[in-house]
């Protein structure tokens, strides 16, 4: 199993997420939308919606786990090597190292040409905030924040659960993460039906987010960034967000680069002031996007090595 996760990681680095690929996360997203739509037809009160939200969360996560289990089981019954290949491919779909880098680069390139209109458009594909009126500094900040925040839930957490429980647990984690991104909002529409999904995501990301923060500090050391300040800001600012997990990556990156993240964002036209992370010794510059991606790559590699080593020690072999 360990070698399958390594192979999946390498495949993600080389290929990323091909367009048109029947991606499990897309199927999970369709399942969430279908169940949510039908549950809303039979709920009348907030209490009913909250109960329905528990059913939504349980059904989607369980379906993802059991589907992964049976797919691998059935394919291994046909041919053991077919089973191993399917394990690699399914774990590969849970990782986002390559896609995070590509997404950041799609914002970086138009900014190099001073094309703010195109950069805002590219940023709008990877953030939920309004991007139409962002200036250069806010576009850079949005890109850095997105990459930093997604190091945990897009790379380290899927690796963590893949090493622990293989394809079924990795898919169950991605189901939880997708639920949170689709219904886990604290607003009038999702406050009740998304409550269970948001809480499960908090639980599942508790350990990976903290590992991520420390790995970013280690990556900063290896790459020559300010690792001491990264650790200091991580300790100081990691719990400033409402979520107990989302600020760890951002705080560690802010410290490593000596910048300040957070501030005023607009969501569907409504202002929201995010907590400030970091001291802002440096003004955000275009190259900070590349710096963040560089740290992201190193962090993902260190996470792979760390989990591989622990799994090998605990199981007594790299093929278990």
VOKOLKE-542866 format. One record per residue (C-alpha): residue number from 1; x negated, y negated, z negated; residue in one letter. Coordinates in steps of 0.5 Angstrom, whole numbers. Layout:
REM residues N
<r resi="NUM" X="X" Y="Y" Z="Z" resn="A"/>
...
REM end
This chain:
REM residues 320
<r resi="1" X="0" Y="0" Z="0" resn="X"/>
<r resi="2" X="-6" Y="-5" Z="-2" resn="X"/>
<r resi="3" X="-9" Y="-4" Z="5" resn="X"/>
<r resi="4" X="-2" Y="-5" Z="8" resn="X"/>
<r resi="5" X="-1" Y="-12" Z="5" resn="X"/>
<r resi="6" X="-8" Y="-14" Z="7" resn="X"/>
<r resi="7" X="-6" Y="-12" Z="14" resn="X"/>
<r resi="8" X="0" Y="-16" Z="14" resn="X"/>
<r resi="9" X="-4" Y="-22" Z="11" resn="X"/>
<r resi="10" X="-9" Y="-22" Z="17" resn="X"/>
<r resi="11" X="-3" Y="-21" Z="22" resn="X"/>
<r resi="12" X="0" Y="-27" Z="19" resn="X"/>
<r resi="13" X="-6" Y="-31" Z="20" resn="X"/>
<r resi="14" X="-7" Y="-29" Z="27" resn="X"/>
<r resi="15" X="0" Y="-29" Z="30" resn="X"/>
<r resi="16" X="4" Y="-33" Z="25" resn="X"/>
<r resi="17" X="12" Y="-33" Z="26" resn="X"/>
<r resi="18" X="13" Y="-32" Z="33" resn="X"/>
<r resi="19" X="19" Y="-35" Z="36" resn="X"/>
<r resi="20" X="25" Y="-31" Z="38" resn="X"/>
<r resi="21" X="23" Y="-25" Z="33" resn="X"/>
<r resi="22" X="28" Y="-22" Z="29" resn="X"/>
<r resi="23" X="26" Y="-25" Z="23" resn="X"/>
<r resi="24" X="29" Y="-21" Z="16" resn="X"/>
<r resi="25" X="29" Y="-28" Z="13" resn="X"/>
<r resi="26" X="34" Y="-31" Z="19" resn="X"/>
<r resi="27" X="38" Y="-25" Z="18" resn="X"/>
<r resi="28" X="38" Y="-26" Z="10" resn="X"/>
<r resi="29" X="40" Y="-33" Z="12" resn="X"/>
<r resi="30" X="46" Y="-31" Z="16" resn="X"/>
<r resi="31" X="48" Y="-26" Z="10" resn="X"/>
<r resi="32" X="48" Y="-31" Z="5" resn="X"/>
<r resi="33" X="52" Y="-36" Z="10" resn="X"/>
<r resi="34" X="57" Y="-30" Z="11" resn="X"/>
<r resi="35" X="58" Y="-29" Z="4" resn="X"/>
<r resi="36" X="59" Y="-36" Z="1" resn="X"/>
<r resi="37" X="64" Y="-38" Z="7" resn="X"/>
<r resi="38" X="68" Y="-32" Z="5" resn="X"/>
<r resi="39" X="67" Y="-33" Z="-3" resn="X"/>
<r resi="40" X="69" Y="-40" Z="-2" resn="X"/>
<r resi="41" X="76" Y="-38" Z="1" resn="X"/>
<r resi="42" X="78" Y="-34" Z="-6" resn="X"/>
<r resi="43" X="75" Y="-39" Z="-11" resn="X"/>
<r resi="44" X="79" Y="-45" Z="-14" resn="X"/>
<r resi="45" X="76" Y="-48" Z="-20" resn="X"/>
<r resi="46" X="68" Y="-49" Z="-22" resn="X"/>
<r resi="47" X="68" Y="-43" Z="-26" resn="X"/>
<r resi="48" X="71" Y="-38" Z="-21" resn="X"/>
<r resi="49" X="65" Y="-41" Z="-16" resn="X"/>
<r resi="50" X="60" Y="-40" Z="-22" resn="X"/>
<r resi="51" X="62" Y="-33" Z="-22" resn="X"/>
<r resi="52" X="62" Y="-32" Z="-15" resn="X"/>
<r resi="53" X="55" Y="-35" Z="-15" resn="X"/>
<r resi="54" X="53" Y="-29" Z="-19" resn="X"/>
<r resi="55" X="56" Y="-24" Z="-14" resn="X"/>
<r resi="56" X="53" Y="-28" Z="-8" resn="X"/>
<r resi="57" X="46" Y="-28" Z="-11" resn="X"/>
<r resi="58" X="47" Y="-20" Z="-13" resn="X"/>
<r resi="59" X="49" Y="-18" Z="-7" resn="X"/>
<r resi="60" X="44" Y="-21" Z="-2" resn="X"/>
<r resi="61" X="38" Y="-19" Z="-7" resn="X"/>
<r resi="62" X="40" Y="-12" Z="-8" resn="X"/>
<r resi="63" X="42" Y="-11" Z="0" resn="X"/>
<r resi="64" X="35" Y="-14" Z="2" resn="X"/>
<r resi="65" X="32" Y="-9" Z="-3" resn="X"/>
<r resi="66" X="35" Y="-3" Z="-1" resn="X"/>
<r resi="67" X="35" Y="-5" Z="6" resn="X"/>
<r resi="68" X="27" Y="-5" Z="6" resn="X"/>
<r resi="69" X="27" Y="1" Z="2" resn="X"/>
<r resi="70" X="31" Y="5" Z="6" resn="X"/>
<r resi="71" X="28" Y="2" Z="13" resn="X"/>
<r resi="72" X="21" Y="5" Z="10" resn="X"/>
<r resi="73" X="24" Y="11" Z="8" resn="X"/>
<r resi="74" X="27" Y="13" Z="14" resn="X"/>
<r resi="75" X="21" Y="11" Z="19" resn="X"/>
<r resi="76" X="16" Y="15" Z="14" resn="X"/>
<r resi="77" X="21" Y="21" Z="15" resn="X"/>
<r resi="78" X="20" Y="20" Z="23" resn="X"/>
<r resi="79" X="13" Y="19" Z="23" resn="X"/>
<r resi="80" X="8" Y="17" Z="17" resn="X"/>
<r resi="81" X="4" Y="12" Z="21" resn="X"/>
<r resi="82" X="11" Y="9" Z="24" resn="X"/>
<r resi="83" X="12" Y="8" Z="17" resn="X"/>
<r resi="84" X="6" Y="4" Z="15" resn="X"/>
<r resi="85" X="6" Y="0" Z="21" resn="X"/>
<r resi="86" X="13" Y="-2" Z="19" resn="X"/>
<r resi="87" X="11" Y="-4" Z="12" resn="X"/>
<r resi="88" X="6" Y="-8" Z="15" resn="X"/>
<r resi="89" X="10" Y="-12" Z="20" resn="X"/>
<r resi="90" X="16" Y="-13" Z="14" resn="X"/>
<r resi="91" X="11" Y="-16" Z="9" resn="X"/>
<r resi="92" X="8" Y="-20" Z="15" resn="X"/>
<r resi="93" X="15" Y="-23" Z="16" resn="X"/>
<r resi="94" X="15" Y="-25" Z="8" resn="X"/>
<r resi="95" X="8" Y="-29" Z="9" resn="X"/>
<r resi="96" X="8" Y="-37" Z="12" resn="X"/>
<r resi="97" X="0" Y="-38" Z="11" resn="X"/>
<r resi="98" X="0" Y="-39" Z="19" resn="X"/>
<r resi="99" X="7" Y="-43" Z="19" resn="X"/>
<r resi="100" X="5" Y="-48" Z="14" resn="X"/>
<r resi="101" X="-1" Y="-50" Z="17" resn="X"/>
<r resi="102" X="2" Y="-50" Z="24" resn="X"/>
<r resi="103" X="8" Y="-55" Z="21" resn="X"/>
<r resi="104" X="3" Y="-59" Z="18" resn="X"/>
<r resi="105" X="-1" Y="-60" Z="24" resn="X"/>
<r resi="106" X="5" Y="-62" Z="28" resn="X"/>
<r resi="107" X="6" Y="-68" Z="24" resn="X"/>
<r resi="108" X="-2" Y="-69" Z="24" resn="X"/>
<r resi="109" X="-3" Y="-69" Z="31" resn="X"/>
<r resi="110" X="3" Y="-75" Z="33" resn="X"/>
<r resi="111" X="0" Y="-79" Z="27" resn="X"/>
<r resi="112" X="-7" Y="-79" Z="30" resn="X"/>
<r resi="113" X="-4" Y="-82" Z="36" resn="X"/>
<r resi="114" X="0" Y="-87" Z="32" resn="X"/>
<r resi="115" X="6" Y="-84" Z="34" resn="X"/>
<r resi="116" X="11" Y="-85" Z="28" resn="X"/>
<r resi="117" X="17" Y="-83" Z="31" resn="X"/>
<r resi="118" X="15" Y="-76" Z="33" resn="X"/>
<r resi="119" X="11" Y="-75" Z="27" resn="X"/>
<r resi="120" X="18" Y="-77" Z="23" resn="X"/>
<r resi="121" X="21" Y="-72" Z="28" resn="X"/>
<r resi="122" X="16" Y="-66" Z="26" resn="X"/>
<r resi="123" X="17" Y="-68" Z="19" resn="X"/>
<r resi="124" X="24" Y="-67" Z="19" resn="X"/>
<r resi="125" X="24" Y="-60" Z="21" resn="X"/>
<r resi="126" X="20" Y="-58" Z="14" resn="X"/>
<r resi="127" X="23" Y="-63" Z="9" resn="X"/>
<r resi="128" X="30" Y="-64" Z="6" resn="X"/>
<r resi="129" X="29" Y="-71" Z="5" resn="X"/>
<r resi="130" X="31" Y="-77" Z="10" resn="X"/>
<r resi="131" X="25" Y="-78" Z="15" resn="X"/>
<r resi="132" X="28" Y="-84" Z="20" resn="X"/>
<r resi="133" X="25" Y="-90" Z="16" resn="X"/>
<r resi="134" X="19" Y="-87" Z="13" resn="X"/>
<r resi="135" X="12" Y="-91" Z="14" resn="X"/>
<r resi="136" X="5" Y="-88" Z="15" resn="X"/>
<r resi="137" X="4" Y="-87" Z="8" resn="X"/>
<r resi="138" X="10" Y="-83" Z="6" resn="X"/>
<r resi="139" X="10" Y="-79" Z="12" resn="X"/>
<r resi="140" X="3" Y="-76" Z="10" resn="X"/>
<r resi="141" X="6" Y="-76" Z="3" resn="X"/>
<r resi="142" X="11" Y="-72" Z="5" resn="X"/>
<r resi="143" X="7" Y="-67" Z="9" resn="X"/>
<r resi="144" X="2" Y="-66" Z="3" resn="X"/>
<r resi="145" X="7" Y="-65" Z="-2" resn="X"/>
<r resi="146" X="11" Y="-60" Z="3" resn="X"/>
<r resi="147" X="5" Y="-56" Z="4" resn="X"/>
<r resi="148" X="3" Y="-56" Z="-3" resn="X"/>
<r resi="149" X="9" Y="-54" Z="-6" resn="X"/>
<r resi="150" X="10" Y="-48" Z="-1" resn="X"/>
<r resi="151" X="3" Y="-45" Z="-3" resn="X"/>
<r resi="152" X="7" Y="-41" Z="-8" resn="X"/>
<r resi="153" X="13" Y="-39" Z="-5" resn="X"/>
<r resi="154" X="11" Y="-38" Z="2" resn="X"/>
<r resi="155" X="5" Y="-35" Z="0" resn="X"/>
<r resi="156" X="2" Y="-33" Z="-7" resn="X"/>
<r resi="157" X="9" Y="-31" Z="-9" resn="X"/>
<r resi="158" X="11" Y="-26" Z="-3" resn="X"/>
<r resi="159" X="4" Y="-23" Z="-4" resn="X"/>
<r resi="160" X="5" Y="-22" Z="-11" resn="X"/>
<r resi="161" X="11" Y="-18" Z="-10" resn="X"/>
<r resi="162" X="9" Y="-14" Z="-4" resn="X"/>
<r resi="163" X="3" Y="-12" Z="-8" resn="X"/>
<r resi="164" X="7" Y="-10" Z="-14" resn="X"/>
<r resi="165" X="13" Y="-7" Z="-11" resn="X"/>
<r resi="166" X="12" Y="-7" Z="-3" resn="X"/>
<r resi="167" X="17" Y="-8" Z="2" resn="X"/>
<r resi="168" X="23" Y="-8" Z="-2" resn="X"/>
<r resi="169" X="21" Y="-12" Z="-7" resn="X"/>
<r resi="170" X="18" Y="-17" Z="-2" resn="X"/>
<r resi="171" X="24" Y="-18" Z="1" resn="X"/>
<r resi="172" X="28" Y="-18" Z="-5" resn="X"/>
<r resi="173" X="24" Y="-24" Z="-7" resn="X"/>
<r resi="174" X="25" Y="-27" Z="0" resn="X"/>
<r resi="175" X="32" Y="-26" Z="-1" resn="X"/>
<r resi="176" X="32" Y="-30" Z="-8" resn="X"/>
<r resi="177" X="28" Y="-36" Z="-5" resn="X"/>
<r resi="178" X="32" Y="-36" Z="1" resn="X"/>
<r resi="179" X="38" Y="-37" Z="-3" resn="X"/>
<r resi="180" X="35" Y="-42" Z="-7" resn="X"/>
<r resi="181" X="34" Y="-46" Z="-1" resn="X"/>
<r resi="182" X="41" Y="-45" Z="2" resn="X"/>
<r resi="183" X="45" Y="-46" Z="-4" resn="X"/>
<r resi="184" X="41" Y="-48" Z="-10" resn="X"/>
<r resi="185" X="42" Y="-55" Z="-10" resn="X"/>
<r resi="186" X="44" Y="-59" Z="-16" resn="X"/>
<r resi="187" X="50" Y="-63" Z="-13" resn="X"/>
<r resi="188" X="57" Y="-63" Z="-12" resn="X"/>
<r resi="189" X="58" Y="-57" Z="-7" resn="X"/>
<r resi="190" X="53" Y="-52" Z="-10" resn="X"/>
<r resi="191" X="52" Y="-54" Z="-17" resn="X"/>
<r resi="192" X="57" Y="-48" Z="-19" resn="X"/>
<r resi="193" X="56" Y="-43" Z="-13" resn="X"/>
<r resi="194" X="48" Y="-44" Z="-13" resn="X"/>
<r resi="195" X="47" Y="-44" Z="-20" resn="X"/>
<r resi="196" X="45" Y="-36" Z="-21" resn="X"/>
<r resi="197" X="41" Y="-37" Z="-15" resn="X"/>
<r resi="198" X="37" Y="-43" Z="-17" resn="X"/>
<r resi="199" X="36" Y="-39" Z="-24" resn="X"/>
<r resi="200" X="33" Y="-33" Z="-21" resn="X"/>
<r resi="201" X="29" Y="-37" Z="-17" resn="X"/>
<r resi="202" X="26" Y="-40" Z="-23" resn="X"/>
<r resi="203" X="25" Y="-33" Z="-26" resn="X"/>
<r resi="204" X="21" Y="-30" Z="-20" resn="X"/>
<r resi="205" X="17" Y="-36" Z="-19" resn="X"/>
<r resi="206" X="15" Y="-37" Z="-26" resn="X"/>
<r resi="207" X="8" Y="-33" Z="-26" resn="X"/>
<r resi="208" X="6" Y="-34" Z="-18" resn="X"/>
<r resi="209" X="7" Y="-42" Z="-19" resn="X"/>
<r resi="210" X="2" Y="-42" Z="-25" resn="X"/>
<r resi="211" X="-3" Y="-37" Z="-21" resn="X"/>
<r resi="212" X="-2" Y="-42" Z="-15" resn="X"/>
<r resi="213" X="-4" Y="-48" Z="-19" resn="X"/>
<r resi="214" X="-10" Y="-44" Z="-22" resn="X"/>
<r resi="215" X="-12" Y="-41" Z="-15" resn="X"/>
<r resi="216" X="-12" Y="-49" Z="-12" resn="X"/>
<r resi="217" X="-17" Y="-51" Z="-18" resn="X"/>
<r resi="218" X="-21" Y="-45" Z="-16" resn="X"/>
<r resi="219" X="-21" Y="-47" Z="-8" resn="X"/>
<r resi="220" X="-22" Y="-54" Z="-10" resn="X"/>
<r resi="221" X="-29" Y="-52" Z="-13" resn="X"/>
<r resi="222" X="-31" Y="-47" Z="-7" resn="X"/>
<r resi="223" X="-29" Y="-52" Z="-2" resn="X"/>
<r resi="224" X="-32" Y="-58" Z="-6" resn="X"/>
<r resi="225" X="-26" Y="-62" Z="-8" resn="X"/>
<r resi="226" X="-25" Y="-65" Z="-15" resn="X"/>
<r resi="227" X="-24" Y="-59" Z="-18" resn="X"/>
<r resi="228" X="-25" Y="-62" Z="-25" resn="X"/>
<r resi="229" X="-19" Y="-67" Z="-24" resn="X"/>
<r resi="230" X="-15" Y="-62" Z="-20" resn="X"/>
<r resi="231" X="-15" Y="-58" Z="-27" resn="X"/>
<r resi="232" X="-14" Y="-64" Z="-31" resn="X"/>
<r resi="233" X="-8" Y="-66" Z="-27" resn="X"/>
<r resi="234" X="-5" Y="-59" Z="-27" resn="X"/>
<r resi="235" X="-5" Y="-59" Z="-34" resn="X"/>
<r resi="236" X="-2" Y="-66" Z="-35" resn="X"/>
<r resi="237" X="3" Y="-66" Z="-29" resn="X"/>
<r resi="238" X="5" Y="-59" Z="-28" resn="X"/>
<r resi="239" X="12" Y="-59" Z="-32" resn="X"/>
<r resi="240" X="14" Y="-66" Z="-29" resn="X"/>
<r resi="241" X="19" Y="-64" Z="-24" resn="X"/>
<r resi="242" X="26" Y="-61" Z="-26" resn="X"/>
<r resi="243" X="24" Y="-54" Z="-24" resn="X"/>
<r resi="244" X="19" Y="-51" Z="-28" resn="X"/>
<r resi="245" X="15" Y="-49" Z="-23" resn="X"/>
<r resi="246" X="15" Y="-53" Z="-17" resn="X"/>
<r resi="247" X="10" Y="-58" Z="-19" resn="X"/>
<r resi="248" X="4" Y="-54" Z="-20" resn="X"/>
<r resi="249" X="2" Y="-53" Z="-13" resn="X"/>
<r resi="250" X="3" Y="-61" Z="-12" resn="X"/>
<r resi="251" X="0" Y="-63" Z="-19" resn="X"/>
<r resi="252" X="-7" Y="-59" Z="-17" resn="X"/>
<r resi="253" X="-7" Y="-61" Z="-10" resn="X"/>
<r resi="254" X="-6" Y="-69" Z="-12" resn="X"/>
<r resi="255" X="-12" Y="-68" Z="-17" resn="X"/>
<r resi="256" X="-16" Y="-64" Z="-12" resn="X"/>
<r resi="257" X="-15" Y="-70" Z="-7" resn="X"/>
<r resi="258" X="-15" Y="-76" Z="-12" resn="X"/>
<r resi="259" X="-8" Y="-78" Z="-10" resn="X"/>
<r resi="260" X="-1" Y="-80" Z="-12" resn="X"/>
<r resi="261" X="4" Y="-75" Z="-10" resn="X"/>
<r resi="262" X="12" Y="-76" Z="-12" resn="X"/>
<r resi="263" X="16" Y="-83" Z="-12" resn="X"/>
<r resi="264" X="22" Y="-85" Z="-8" resn="X"/>
<r resi="265" X="25" Y="-81" Z="-3" resn="X"/>
<r resi="266" X="32" Y="-81" Z="0" resn="X"/>
<r resi="267" X="37" Y="-75" Z="1" resn="X"/>
<r resi="268" X="43" Y="-76" Z="6" resn="X"/>
<r resi="269" X="42" Y="-83" Z="5" resn="X"/>
<r resi="270" X="42" Y="-83" Z="-3" resn="X"/>
<r resi="271" X="35" Y="-85" Z="-7" resn="X"/>
<r resi="272" X="32" Y="-80" Z="-11" resn="X"/>
<r resi="273" X="26" Y="-82" Z="-15" resn="X"/>
<r resi="274" X="21" Y="-76" Z="-16" resn="X"/>
<r resi="275" X="16" Y="-76" Z="-22" resn="X"/>
<r resi="276" X="9" Y="-78" Z="-20" resn="X"/>
<r resi="277" X="4" Y="-73" Z="-20" resn="X"/>
<r resi="278" X="-4" Y="-75" Z="-20" resn="X"/>
<r resi="279" X="-7" Y="-82" Z="-21" resn="X"/>
<r resi="280" X="-8" Y="-85" Z="-14" resn="X"/>
<r resi="281" X="-15" Y="-86" Z="-15" resn="X"/>
<r resi="282" X="-15" Y="-85" Z="-7" resn="X"/>
<r resi="283" X="-10" Y="-88" Z="-2" resn="X"/>
<r resi="284" X="-7" Y="-83" Z="2" resn="X"/>
<r resi="285" X="-10" Y="-82" Z="9" resn="X"/>
<r resi="286" X="-9" Y="-78" Z="15" resn="X"/>
<r resi="287" X="-15" Y="-73" Z="13" resn="X"/>
<r resi="288" X="-11" Y="-71" Z="7" resn="X"/>
<r resi="289" X="-7" Y="-67" Z="11" resn="X"/>
<r resi="290" X="-12" Y="-63" Z="14" resn="X"/>
<r resi="291" X="-15" Y="-63" Z="7" resn="X"/>
<r resi="292" X="-9" Y="-60" Z="4" resn="X"/>
<r resi="293" X="-9" Y="-54" Z="9" resn="X"/>
<r resi="294" X="-16" Y="-53" Z="8" resn="X"/>
<r resi="295" X="-14" Y="-52" Z="1" resn="X"/>
<r resi="296" X="-8" Y="-48" Z="2" resn="X"/>
<r resi="297" X="-12" Y="-43" Z="7" resn="X"/>
<r resi="298" X="-17" Y="-42" Z="1" resn="X"/>
<r resi="299" X="-12" Y="-41" Z="-4" resn="X"/>
<r resi="300" X="-8" Y="-36" Z="0" resn="X"/>
<r resi="301" X="-15" Y="-32" Z="1" resn="X"/>
<r resi="302" X="-17" Y="-32" Z="-7" resn="X"/>
<r resi="303" X="-10" Y="-30" Z="-8" resn="X"/>
<r resi="304" X="-10" Y="-24" Z="-4" resn="X"/>
<r resi="305" X="-17" Y="-22" Z="-7" resn="X"/>
<r resi="306" X="-14" Y="-23" Z="-14" resn="X"/>
<r resi="307" X="-8" Y="-19" Z="-13" resn="X"/>
<r resi="308" X="-12" Y="-13" Z="-9" resn="X"/>
<r resi="309" X="-17" Y="-13" Z="-14" resn="X"/>
<r resi="310" X="-12" Y="-12" Z="-20" resn="X"/>
<r resi="311" X="-8" Y="-7" Z="-16" resn="X"/>
<r resi="312" X="-14" Y="-3" Z="-14" resn="X"/>
<r resi="313" X="-16" Y="-3" Z="-22" resn="X"/>
<r resi="314" X="-9" Y="-1" Z="-24" resn="X"/>
<r resi="315" X="-8" Y="5" Z="-19" resn="X"/>
<r resi="316" X="-15" Y="7" Z="-18" resn="X"/>
<r resi="317" X="-15" Y="7" Z="-11" resn="X"/>
<r resi="318" X="-14" Y="2" Z="-5" resn="X"/>
<r resi="319" X="-9" Y="6" Z="-1" resn="X"/>
<r resi="320" X="-4" Y="7" Z="-7" resn="X"/>
REM end
